Amino acid sequence: MANVVRAALVQATWTGDTESMVAKHEEHAREAARQGAKIIGFQEVFNAPYFCQVQEPEHYRWAEPVPDGPTVRRMQELARETGMVIVVPVFEVEQSGFYYNTAAVIDADGTFLGKYRKHHIPQVKGFWEKYYFKPGNIGWPVFDTAVGKVGVYICYDRHFPEGWRQLGLNGAQLVYNPSATSRGLSAYLWQLEQPAAAVANEYFVAAINRVGQEPYGDNDFYGTSYFVDPRGQFVGEVASDKTEELIVRDLDFDLIEEVRQQWAFYRDRRPDAYEGLVQP
């Protein structure tokens, strides 16, 4: 019998406040569960606007502890209610002065499995993230969830192949890539990089982007979220570039082993020859 996982993602417009934004995602999750989904992921810092369009200290107010903050606790309740694994990207405060761009991973029974912290932090016009976030420092964990082995790579990380590969070496079958990327900056890369990463590392990727414009700048987030398989093929249609959308797709995890036997990229790696890649 095929090992099929019904997976979901949400690309959302900003509502104007955290309470309504979280409530909206809860309803999307409940709808995904009604459609039979067993895992769902949200966009980068899903419960806030993309405040990194500006550099203002007032935006530290969006930060909260992980896992002991209100949003992750609420998502644990949602996971228990729906029976779904949930990938929850938020602005994390670890202690005073220590802030990270983080995604919590919650199992289908509400158990907090762990978190991923974004490694690569941009600092360019409209994406002033170094003002807010320290670089991630807890590696590339892969979480053994109710649906299989799940990893996370966040937005700007996707431009760096090393993390994609480490997630594959750590056993990932599905990697969620929550993002906030705008029209004109790198739109042509959006449907190139994640499919290429899925092929190179032979797993599924869920690419999630915000959609619409928000109060703190003129970034036009273009949505077009999707799932892509280990052959680099989209699973179903790509989402709209203008409107909010819930996507639910069936992912055949048996394809991972089929592709790895056929293309054998892991067999033919040459880590003995890659020493120069990690030299500063």
N, C-alpha and C positions, 0 to 999 in steps of 0.2 A: 504494500500500500504506500502511495506517495506520501512523503513527509511535507505536507503543505501547511504553511503558517499564514493565516489571514492577518495582514498588518495594515495599520492606518497611520496617517500623518495629517496635520492641520496647518494650513497657511492662513493667517488671520490679519485683519485690520485692527488697528488700535482703537479702543473704545473710549479712552479718556481717563480711566481710573483703573486701579488694580482689581478692585472687587468685581467690577463688571467684566473685566478681561478674564479673570480666573473663572467666573461663573460661565462665561461663554465657552471656554475650553472644556469645562465639565460637561456641558450639554453636547458638545461635539463628541466627547469621549463616550457618553451614554449612547449617542446615535451609532457610533462605531461599534460599540458592544452589541447593540441591537442587530447590526449587520453581520455579527459573528467575529469581529476582530478580536485578536488575543494580545495585541501589542499596539501602542500608539505613541507617537512622539510629537512634541511641540517645537515652535521656532525659538531662535536665540532670545534669551531673557524674555520669555513669553509673557510674563505678567507685568511688564513695564513697556513704555515706549522705547524706541532705540535712541536713548539719550546721548549716545556717544557722538552725535552730530555736533555737539557743543562741549565745551570744557568748563563746567560750572560745579562748584562743591555741593549745591543743593541736590544733585542727583545721587549722591551717596545714600540718600534716604530710601532708595529702592533696594538696597542690600539687606540680606537677612542670613542667618546661619543655615547651614546645610549639614545634617538633616533636621535640626531642631527648630527651624523657622516655621512660620505659619503656613507658607505655601506648600512646602514639602509635606508637612503633616496633613494638610488638606488633600494633597494628591495621594497620600497613603490610604486615606479613607476612600477616595475615589477608586483606587485600585482594588480595594477589598469589595467595594460595591459592585464593580463591573467585572471583576475577575480578569482584568487586563494588566499586562506589564506596561509601565508608563515611563517615558523618558522626559525629564522635567528640567529644562534649562532656566537658570535663574542667576541673579547677581548675588554672589556669596560674600559675606563677611566672616572671616575666621576669628579675628581679634582686631583690636584697634589698629588701623593702618594696613591690614592684610586683607585685600579684596581680590576676588577671582571671578572670572567668567566661567560658570560651572554648570554641569548637567547632572542631576541626581537620577539614578536608575532604581525604580521601585518594582518589586516582583508582583505577580498577580494576586498574592495574598496580602499585599500591603507592606511586605518586608522591605526596608531600605537596604539595598544590596551594596551601594557605594556610589561614588561620584567620579566624574572626569572633569579636570580643569584645563581650559583652553591653553595650549602651549604657545602659539604664535600670536602676538598681540600687535595689530596694526596701529600706525600713528600717521595718518594722512588725512587730507581735507574730507570732512564729513564722517570720518571714522577715527575719532580721537580716543582710542581705547587705552593707550598707555597712561593716560591721565587717571583712569579708574582702576585698571586691572594689573595685578602682578602676573607674570607668566606661570603657567601650570607647573606643578612640581610633584605630581603623584603618578607619573608615567601614563601608559596607555592601557588601562584595565579593560578586561573583557569579562562581562558578567554572565554567570550561569543562571539564566532565567527560566521561567516556565515554558517559554517557546524555543529556547536554544541559547546560543552564545551571542551576546549583543555587546557591541562597542559603540563609542561616541567620539566624533571628531567635530569641532565647532568652527563654522564659518571660515575665516581666514586660514585656519589650519589646512583647508582642502588644497591650498596651493603648494603644500609641502609633502612630497611622496613618502618621506620617512615614517611618518606616523601611520599613514594608511598601511604600510608594510608591517609595522610593529603590531598593529591590531590583527592583521592576518596571521602573523607568527604566534600571536597569543590565542588564536583559535576562533576569531570572530566569524560568524555566519551572516550577520546583518549589522551594518554600521549606520547609525543615524547621524546626519550632518545638519544640525539646526543652524540657520544662517540669517543674516540681514544684509542683503546685497542689492545695490541700486542699479537702475537702468542707466546704461551708458558707461559705467565704470568697468564692468567685466562681464556684461551679459552674454557675450559670445563664448566665454569660457564656461558658463553655467552648465550647458548641456554637453560639454567636452570633458571637463576634468573628472567629475564623479563617475561617468561611465568608464573612462580610462582607468580610474582607480579600481572600479569593480572588476574590470578585466585583469589588470595587473596583479590583483590580490585574490581574485576568484572567490568573491562573496557578493552578497546583495548590499546595495546602498540605498538609503532613504534620504533624499536631498530636499530640505525644507527651506523655503524663503518666505520672508514677510511679504505683504502686498499693500500697496497704497502709499500715501504720503502722511507724515506725522508732524507734530507741532514744532519740533526743535531744529528743523532744517528743510532743505529742498530735495533730499534723497527720495527717489521714486522707486520704492521696492516693487519688484516685478513678478513676484510669485513664481509661477511655472515650476512648482514642486513636483517631484516624481519619485517612483521606485525604479531602480535599474538592476538587472540581473548579472550574474557572473560572466555572461557573454557580451555585456555592454548594451543590452537591448532594454528599452523601456518596457516596464510591466504595465500595460494599459496606457491610457492617454496621460499626457503631461497636463498639469493643472493650468487654470487661467492665469494670464499675466496682469489681470486687473481686479479680480474679485476674490473674496474669501472662499475657501473650499476645504472640504473634508475629502480625503482620498482613502479608499479601502481597496486593497489588492491582495490576491493570493500569491504567495511566494513559495515555489517548490524547492525546498532545501536539498532535495536529492540532486538537483542540478549542480550544486557546489562540488560534490564528489565526482560527478560525471565530467565536469570541466577540468577539475584538477588531474584526473586520470588522462584526459585527452591532451591538454596543453602542458601539463607537468612543469609549470613555472617554479613551483617550490622545490622540485627535485633538482632543477638546473640552476638554482641560485649559486653564487660564488662568494659567500661571506668572507672567505679567506683572502679575497682580492679587493675588499671594499674598505680597507683601513683608512684610506685617504678621505672617505666621505665624512668621517667624524673628527677630522682635524679642524681646529678653529681657523 
